[in-house]
Amino acid sequence: DARRPRTAGDFRVMPGVPTITWFQRRGELTLVLTCRGAEGEPALEICPQELNLSWGSYSLSARFLNPVAEATASWRQSGTKLELSVRKAASGPHWRALFEGGKRASVKPDWDRWVEEDDDDDDPEPAVPA
């Protein structure tokens, strides 16, 4: 069935795959999810380990590489783009990937907004305090 989700490890997508660009600071992640042609309101759920999105014909369920502090999440919609910011649950080095399971064709770093770990001095709070 063309509407059944495809599964690759802990990363599942429906036929409408959002394009995701992301960047990080020491204590925060920012994702831009693009769903071309999506109509209506997006349904977004953020859990400590998982991101779920349903928007028109687009659907995504993916496990974060490391936990996030879901209570700190904020997002804004602009047309068919959704920008999401969420704090990391724990301090530590920059994440090597956004989601578990390695590289995905639809998920790319936003190198124009990326800050290298050594240059990341403007974030006074490294992550959500324990």
C-alpha positions in Angstrom: 0.0 0.0 0.0 1.4 3.4 -1.0 0.0 5.1 2.1 1.8 2.7 4.6 4.8 4.1 6.3 8.2 2.9 5.2 10.5 2.1 8.1 14.3 2.4 8.3 15.3 1.7 11.9 13.6 4.3 14.1 13.0 6.7 11.2 9.5 6.4 9.6 8.1 8.6 6.8 4.9 8.6 4.8 5.0 9.3 1.0 5.1 13.1 1.6 8.6 13.5 3.1 9.4 16.9 4.6 12.7 18.4 3.8 14.6 19.2 7.1 17.5 21.6 7.5 18.9 22.0 11.0 21.7 23.7 13.0 22.7 23.6 16.6 24.3 25.7 19.3 25.8 24.4 22.5 22.4 24.0 24.2 19.8 24.3 21.4 18.6 22.8 18.2 16.8 24.6 15.4 15.0 22.7 12.6 13.3 24.0 9.5 10.8 21.5 8.1 9.5 22.3 4.6 6.4 20.6 3.4 5.8 22.0 -0.2 2.1 22.3 -1.0 1.0 21.3 2.5 -2.3 22.9 3.5 -4.0 23.4 6.8 -2.5 23.5 10.2 0.5 21.3 11.1 0.2 18.9 14.0 3.5 18.7 15.8 4.4 16.6 18.8 7.8 16.7 20.6 8.8 14.1 23.1 12.2 13.9 24.9 13.3 11.2 22.3 11.0 11.8 19.4 9.6 14.3 16.8 6.2 13.6 15.2 4.8 15.8 12.4 1.6 15.5 10.4 0.8 18.2 7.9 -1.4 17.6 4.9 0.0 14.6 3.0 3.3 14.9 5.0 4.0 12.7 8.0 7.2 12.1 9.9 8.1 10.2 13.0 11.8 10.2 14.0 13.8 9.6 17.1 16.3 12.3 18.2 19.9 11.2 18.5 19.9 12.5 22.1 17.0 13.7 24.4 15.6 17.2 24.1 13.7 19.2 26.7 10.2 19.2 25.1 8.8 21.8 27.4 11.2 24.4 25.9 10.1 23.8 22.3 8.8 26.7 20.3 7.8 26.9 16.7 6.4 29.2 14.1 4.8 28.5 10.7 5.5 30.6 7.6 3.7 29.3 4.5 4.8 25.7 4.1 7.8 26.0 6.4 7.8 25.2 10.1 10.8 26.5 12.2 11.2 24.6 15.5 13.6 25.4 18.3 14.2 23.2 21.3 16.8 23.0 24.0 19.0 20.0 24.4 18.2 18.0 27.6 21.9 17.7 28.6 25.2 19.5 27.9 27.8 17.8 25.8 29.5 17.9 22.5 27.7 18.9 19.3 25.5 16.1 18.0 26.9 14.3 15.0 23.4 13.8 13.5 19.9 15.0 14.3 18.1 11.7 14.3 19.1 8.1 15.1 19.9 5.8 12.2 22.5 7.9 10.4 22.2 10.2 7.4 18.9 10.7 5.6 18.5 12.2 2.2 15.8 14.6 3.4 17.8 15.9 6.5 20.7 18.3 5.9 22.7 20.6 8.2 22.2 24.3 7.5 25.8 25.3 7.2 25.0 29.0 6.8 23.6 29.1 10.3 25.9 26.4 11.9 28.3 27.5 14.6 31.4 25.3 15.3 31.7 24.0 18.9 34.9 26.0 19.5 33.2 29.2 18.5 30.0 28.6 20.4 30.4 31.2 23.2 27.1 33.2 22.9 25.0 30.6 24.6 25.1 31.3 28.4 23.0 28.2 29.3 24.6 25.0 27.8 21.3 23.0 28.1 18.3 22.6 30.4 19.5 22.5 34.0 19.0 19.1 35.7 
